[in-house]
């Protein structure tokens, strides 16, 4: 007899949430590697470096000291204070610790903000292509992502003109990303100010994903808080700080929003990993920052090798990535089905890439995302294989 779940099925919201295709690629790549296949991993949005030793040691010390109990729902006071100093040192901003809420990863921050700000039926404008889970979190609270097709002419970013053109009565605000996933594009201080003004003019919220701050290469990477103190900022210890598996992030919110965020956090999370928060305190030590900056330079070297190599093979990359660790490449010369193309490259040639279909709908079947989160020697192997296959 079928189970109740088989008869009734899942809620409509779950059926509307698309699978995270990169996870499927990663799962299959892991299976192939376990069977003995040589796979070059360029799909994951995860630094290949282990968490820096000072951070690990701080986590061990916290465990040894018995830091295994719940922390405050908004995070350890010491970590919120360290983050406030970080904003002062990095951006010259006076952000009080009371405006900072530590979260279980940036995903936890986005869930809190979705629940705090969005009513059923409302939407946030966001660029297509963009990080897919953003729109899926909104669906979870009966809101939606309002995808705006963007291309090289705007460096795949929203503009005030696009906001004006696509703003609807149900639009509650806009979600930006700088540096962006999957394109690596960065918004300048002037662009952030113009977008903040355009959003404020319409009475909307402005949310900015700053997860890849610290991983900028050719241009400055300003925080939106430099031009709009009322913006909501999402950030993470995963990317620049290299703490993916620790699941720790944070958000910065206007003072008036924090009590409601704490109430939500109490109900949804209780608290974050206490030992992880103590470990994160070591992120801000000068010796740790030096190590992390050296890693950023290695990412730059990888980008500077991979980008011209892909272009020489025949991929079109009209916008040089200025941050993060991705190249969003047009593969129309080779395929009009990025999902099938990625599966073929994985199964037949041991190359794990992410199809553009993960990031939206606008010309997604023509695009691939290359993640240069593997060593230069492995990137050379990948380029050699691609050259042979696509020649």
C-alpha positions as CSV (number, residue, x, y, z in Angstrom):
1,X,0.0,0.0,0.0
2,X,1.4,3.5,-0.9
3,X,2.5,5.6,2.1
4,X,0.5,8.7,3.0
5,X,3.4,10.8,1.5
6,X,3.1,8.9,-1.8
7,X,-0.6,9.5,-1.9
8,X,-0.6,13.2,-0.8
9,X,2.8,14.3,-2.2
10,X,4.9,17.2,-1.0
11,X,3.7,20.8,-0.5
12,X,3.4,23.0,-3.6
13,X,6.3,25.1,-2.5
14,X,8.7,22.1,-2.6
15,X,7.6,21.2,-6.1
16,X,8.3,24.7,-7.2
17,X,11.9,24.6,-5.9
18,X,14.3,23.4,-8.5
19,X,17.2,21.0,-7.7
20,X,20.6,22.5,-7.1
21,X,22.2,21.0,-10.2
22,X,25.8,21.6,-9.0
23,X,25.2,19.2,-6.1
24,X,24.1,16.5,-8.5
25,X,27.2,17.1,-10.6
26,X,29.4,17.0,-7.4
27,X,27.7,13.8,-6.2
28,X,28.3,12.0,-9.6
29,X,31.9,13.4,-9.7
30,X,32.6,11.9,-6.2
31,X,31.2,8.5,-7.3
32,X,33.4,8.5,-10.4
33,X,36.5,9.5,-8.3
34,X,35.7,6.7,-5.8
35,X,35.6,4.2,-8.7
36,X,39.1,5.3,-9.7
37,X,38.4,7.8,-12.4
38,X,40.6,10.9,-12.5
39,X,38.2,13.9,-12.2
40,X,39.1,17.6,-12.4
41,X,36.8,19.4,-10.0
42,X,35.7,22.8,-11.3
43,X,32.1,22.7,-10.2
44,X,32.1,23.5,-6.5
45,X,31.9,27.0,-5.1
46,X,34.2,26.0,-2.3
47,X,37.9,26.9,-1.8
48,X,40.1,23.8,-2.1
49,X,42.3,24.9,0.8
50,X,41.7,23.4,4.2
51,X,40.6,25.9,6.9
52,X,43.6,27.9,8.0
53,X,45.5,26.4,10.9
54,X,45.0,29.3,13.4
55,X,41.2,29.0,12.9
56,X,41.3,25.2,13.4
57,X,43.5,25.6,16.5
58,X,41.0,28.1,18.0
59,X,38.2,25.7,17.4
60,X,40.1,22.9,19.1
61,X,40.9,25.1,22.1
62,X,37.2,26.0,22.4
63,X,36.2,22.3,22.4
64,X,38.9,21.5,25.0
65,X,37.5,24.4,27.1
66,X,34.0,22.9,27.0
67,X,32.5,25.5,24.6
68,X,29.8,23.0,23.5
69,X,26.7,24.7,24.8
70,X,24.2,27.1,23.1
71,X,25.4,30.6,22.4
72,X,23.2,33.7,22.2
73,X,20.7,33.5,19.3
74,X,22.4,36.5,17.6
75,X,25.9,35.1,18.1
76,X,28.7,35.4,20.7
77,X,29.2,39.0,21.8
78,X,32.9,38.6,21.2
79,X,32.3,37.6,17.6
80,X,29.8,40.4,16.9
81,X,32.4,42.8,18.3
82,X,35.2,41.4,16.1
83,X,33.0,41.8,13.1
84,X,32.3,45.4,14.0
85,X,36.0,46.0,14.2
86,X,36.4,44.3,10.8
87,X,34.0,46.8,9.2
88,X,35.9,49.6,10.7
89,X,39.3,48.3,9.5
90,X,38.1,47.2,6.0
91,X,35.6,49.9,5.1
92,X,36.0,52.7,7.7
93,X,32.5,52.1,8.9
94,X,31.2,52.5,12.4
95,X,28.8,49.5,12.6
96,X,27.8,48.8,16.2
97,X,27.9,45.1,17.2
98,X,24.2,45.3,18.0
99,X,23.5,45.6,14.2
100,X,25.3,42.3,13.5
101,X,23.6,38.9,13.7
102,X,25.7,35.8,13.4
103,X,23.9,33.0,11.4
104,X,24.4,29.4,10.4
105,X,26.0,30.2,7.1
106,X,24.9,32.9,4.7
107,X,22.0,30.6,3.9
108,X,20.8,31.1,7.4
109,X,21.1,34.9,6.9
110,X,19.0,34.8,3.7
111,X,16.4,32.6,5.4
112,X,16.1,35.1,8.3
113,X,15.8,38.1,5.9
114,X,13.2,36.3,3.7
115,X,11.1,35.6,6.7
116,X,11.5,39.1,8.1
117,X,10.9,41.2,5.0
118,X,8.7,39.3,2.5
119,X,4.9,38.9,2.6
120,X,3.2,36.1,0.5
121,X,3.1,37.1,-3.2
122,X,5.8,39.8,-2.9
123,X,9.0,39.6,-4.9
124,X,12.6,40.7,-4.9
125,X,14.3,41.8,-8.2
126,X,17.5,39.9,-8.8
127,X,19.7,39.4,-11.8
128,X,19.5,36.4,-14.1
129,X,22.1,34.8,-14.0
130,X,22.4,34.6,-10.2
131,X,22.8,32.3,-7.3
132,X,19.8,29.9,-7.5
133,X,19.1,29.4,-3.8
134,X,18.2,33.1,-3.4
135,X,14.9,32.6,-5.3
136,X,14.2,29.3,-3.6
137,X,14.5,30.7,-0.1
138,X,11.9,33.3,-1.2
139,X,9.6,30.6,-2.4
140,X,9.9,28.9,1.0
141,X,8.1,31.9,2.6
142,X,5.5,32.1,-0.3
143,X,7.3,35.0,-2.0
144,X,9.3,34.8,-5.2
145,X,12.4,35.9,-7.0
146,X,11.7,38.3,-9.8
147,X,14.4,37.4,-12.3
148,X,15.7,40.2,-14.6
149,X,17.6,39.1,-17.6
150,X,21.1,40.6,-17.6
151,X,24.1,40.3,-19.9
152,X,27.6,41.6,-20.7
153,X,26.3,45.1,-21.4
154,X,25.6,45.6,-17.7
155,X,28.3,43.1,-16.5
156,X,25.4,40.8,-15.6
157,X,24.3,43.3,-12.9
158,X,21.1,45.2,-12.2
159,X,21.0,48.9,-13.0
160,X,18.7,51.7,-11.9
161,X,17.2,51.6,-15.4
162,X,16.4,47.9,-15.1
163,X,14.9,48.4,-11.7
164,X,12.6,51.1,-13.1
165,X,11.6,48.9,-16.0
166,X,10.8,45.8,-14.0
167,X,9.5,47.2,-10.7
168,X,5.9,46.1,-10.1
169,X,3.3,46.7,-7.4
170,X,4.3,43.4,-5.7
171,X,8.0,44.2,-5.8
172,X,9.4,44.6,-2.3
173,X,13.0,45.4,-3.2
174,X,16.1,44.2,-4.9
175,X,18.8,41.7,-4.1
176,X,22.3,42.4,-5.5
177,X,25.5,40.4,-5.3
178,X,29.0,41.9,-5.5
179,X,31.2,40.1,-6.3
180,X,28.6,38.0,-8.1
181,X,28.2,34.3,-8.5
182,X,28.5,33.0,-11.2
183,X,30.0,36.0,-13.1
184,X,32.5,37.5,-10.7
185,X,31.4,41.0,-11.5
186,X,31.8,43.8,-8.9
187,X,29.6,46.9,-8.4
188,X,31.5,50.1,-7.9
189,X,30.7,52.6,-5.0
190,X,28.9,54.8,-7.6
191,X,26.8,51.9,-8.9
192,X,25.8,50.8,-5.5
193,X,24.8,54.4,-4.6
194,X,22.7,54.7,-7.7
195,X,21.0,51.3,-7.1
196,X,20.4,52.2,-3.4
197,X,18.8,55.5,-4.4
198,X,16.6,53.8,-7.1
199,X,15.4,51.3,-4.5
200,X,14.8,53.8,-1.8
201,X,12.9,56.0,-4.2
202,X,10.4,53.2,-4.7
203,X,10.1,52.4,-1.0
204,X,11.9,49.0,-1.3
205,X,14.4,47.1,0.7
206,X,17.9,46.7,-0.6
207,X,19.7,43.4,0.2
208,X,23.3,42.8,-0.9
209,X,25.2,39.5,-1.0
210,X,28.8,40.3,-0.1
211,X,29.9,36.7,0.4
212,X,33.0,37.1,-1.8
213,X,34.4,40.2,-0.2
214,X,38.0,39.7,0.4
215,X,38.3,37.9,-3.0
216,X,38.5,41.0,-5.3
217,X,41.3,41.2,-7.8
218,X,41.4,44.3,-10.1
219,X,39.1,46.8,-8.6
220,X,38.0,48.0,-5.2
221,X,35.1,46.0,-3.6
222,X,33.1,48.5,-1.6
223,X,30.4,47.5,0.8
224,X,26.9,48.9,0.2
225,X,26.9,50.1,3.8
226,X,29.4,52.8,2.7
227,X,26.5,54.4,0.7
228,X,23.4,53.1,2.3
229,X,23.4,52.4,6.0
230,X,19.9,51.0,5.8
231,X,20.8,48.2,3.4
232,X,20.7,44.6,4.6
233,X,24.1,42.8,4.0
234,X,24.6,39.1,3.9
235,X,28.1,37.7,4.4
236,X,29.8,34.4,5.2
237,X,32.9,32.9,6.7
238,X,32.9,30.3,3.9
239,X,34.6,31.9,1.0
240,X,37.5,34.3,1.8
241,X,37.8,32.9,5.3
242,X,37.7,29.3,4.1
243,X,35.3,27.9,6.7
244,X,32.7,26.2,4.4
245,X,32.0,23.2,6.5
246,X,31.8,25.2,9.7
247,X,28.5,26.7,8.5
248,X,28.9,30.2,9.8
249,X,27.8,33.5,8.4
250,X,26.4,36.9,9.4
251,X,24.1,39.7,8.4
252,X,24.1,43.4,9.1
253,X,20.7,45.0,9.5
254,X,19.3,48.4,10.6
255,X,19.1,48.6,14.4
256,X,15.2,48.5,14.4
257,X,15.2,45.2,12.6
258,X,17.5,43.3,15.0
259,X,14.9,42.4,17.7
260,X,12.7,40.7,15.1
261,X,15.7,38.9,13.6
262,X,16.6,37.6,17.0
263,X,13.1,36.4,17.6
264,X,13.2,34.5,14.3
265,X,16.7,33.1,15.1
266,X,15.5,31.9,18.5
267,X,12.7,29.9,16.8
268,X,14.6,28.7,13.7
269,X,18.1,28.0,14.9
270,X,18.3,28.5,18.7
271,X,22.0,29.3,18.1
272,X,24.9,28.7,15.8
273,X,27.8,26.3,16.4
274,X,29.4,27.7,19.5
275,X,32.9,26.1,18.9
276,X,32.7,27.4,15.3
277,X,32.1,30.9,16.5
278,X,35.1,30.7,18.8
279,X,37.2,29.4,15.9
280,X,36.0,32.3,13.7
281,X,37.5,34.8,16.2
282,X,40.9,33.7,14.9
283,X,39.9,34.9,11.4
284,X,40.7,38.4,12.3
285,X,44.2,37.8,13.7
286,X,47.0,39.5,11.5
287,X,48.8,36.1,10.9
288,X,45.5,34.5,9.7
289,X,44.7,37.4,7.4
290,X,48.1,37.2,5.9
291,X,47.5,33.5,5.0
292,X,44.1,34.3,3.6
293,X,45.5,37.1,1.4
294,X,48.2,34.8,0.1
295,X,45.4,32.4,-0.9
296,X,43.6,35.2,-2.7
297,X,46.7,35.8,-4.8
298,X,46.7,32.1,-5.8
299,X,43.1,32.4,-6.9
300,X,44.2,35.4,-9.0
301,X,46.9,33.4,-10.6
302,X,44.5,30.6,-11.5
303,X,42.1,33.1,-13.0
304,X,44.8,34.7,-15.1
305,X,45.7,31.3,-16.4
306,X,42.3,29.8,-17.0
307,X,40.5,32.8,-18.6
308,X,42.8,33.2,-21.7
309,X,43.0,29.5,-22.0
310,X,39.3,29.1,-22.2
311,X,39.0,32.0,-24.7
312,X,41.7,30.4,-26.9
313,X,39.7,27.1,-26.9
314,X,36.6,29.0,-28.1
315,X,34.6,29.9,-25.1
316,X,33.3,33.5,-25.0
317,X,33.9,35.4,-21.8
318,X,33.0,39.0,-22.5
319,X,33.4,40.2,-18.9
320,X,36.6,39.5,-17.0
321,X,35.7,38.3,-13.5
322,X,36.8,40.9,-11.0
323,X,36.2,38.8,-7.9
324,X,35.0,35.5,-6.4
325,X,36.5,32.4,-8.1
326,X,34.3,31.8,-11.1
327,X,34.3,32.2,-14.9
328,X,30.9,32.4,-16.6
329,X,31.5,31.3,-20.1
330,X,29.3,31.3,-23.2
331,X,29.6,27.8,-24.8
332,X,27.2,28.4,-27.6
333,X,29.9,27.4,-30.1
334,X,29.9,23.9,-28.6
335,X,26.4,23.3,-27.2
336,X,22.8,24.5,-26.8
337,X,22.2,22.2,-23.8
338,X,24.6,23.1,-21.0
339,X,23.2,20.4,-18.7
340,X,23.7,17.5,-21.2
341,X,27.1,19.0,-22.2
342,X,28.3,19.1,-18.5
343,X,27.2,15.5,-17.9
344,X,29.0,14.4,-21.1
345,X,32.2,16.2,-20.1
346,X,32.0,14.5,-16.7
347,X,31.2,11.0,-17.8
348,X,33.5,10.8,-20.8
349,X,36.3,13.2,-19.9
350,X,36.4,13.5,-16.1
351,X,35.6,17.3,-16.1
352,X,33.2,18.5,-13.5
353,X,31.6,21.9,-14.4
354,X,28.3,23.6,-13.5
355,X,25.6,24.1,-16.2
356,X,24.3,27.6,-16.7
357,X,20.8,26.3,-16.0
358,X,21.7,26.4,-12.3
359,X,21.7,30.2,-12.3
360,X,18.5,31.1,-14.0
361,X,16.8,31.1,-17.4
362,X,18.3,33.8,-19.5
363,X,20.4,32.1,-22.2
364,X,21.3,29.6,-19.5
365,X,21.5,26.6,-21.8
366,X,24.4,28.3,-23.6
367,X,26.6,28.9,-20.5
368,X,28.8,27.1,-18.2
369,X,30.4,28.1,-14.9
370,X,34.1,27.2,-14.4
371,X,35.2,27.3,-10.7
372,X,38.9,27.8,-10.3
373,X,38.9,26.3,-6.8
374,X,41.5,23.6,-7.7
375,X,45.2,23.9,-8.1
376,X,47.0,25.3,-11.2
377,X,48.3,21.9,-12.2
378,X,44.8,20.5,-12.3
379,X,43.5,23.4,-14.2
380,X,46.3,22.7,-16.8
381,X,45.0,19.1,-17.0
382,X,41.4,20.4,-17.6
383,X,42.5,22.8,-20.3
384,X,44.4,20.0,-22.1
385,X,41.4,17.7,-22.0
386,X,39.0,20.5,-23.2
387,X,41.4,21.4,-26.0
388,X,41.4,17.8,-27.2
389,X,37.7,17.3,-26.9
390,X,36.6,20.6,-28.5
391,X,39.2,21.0,-31.1
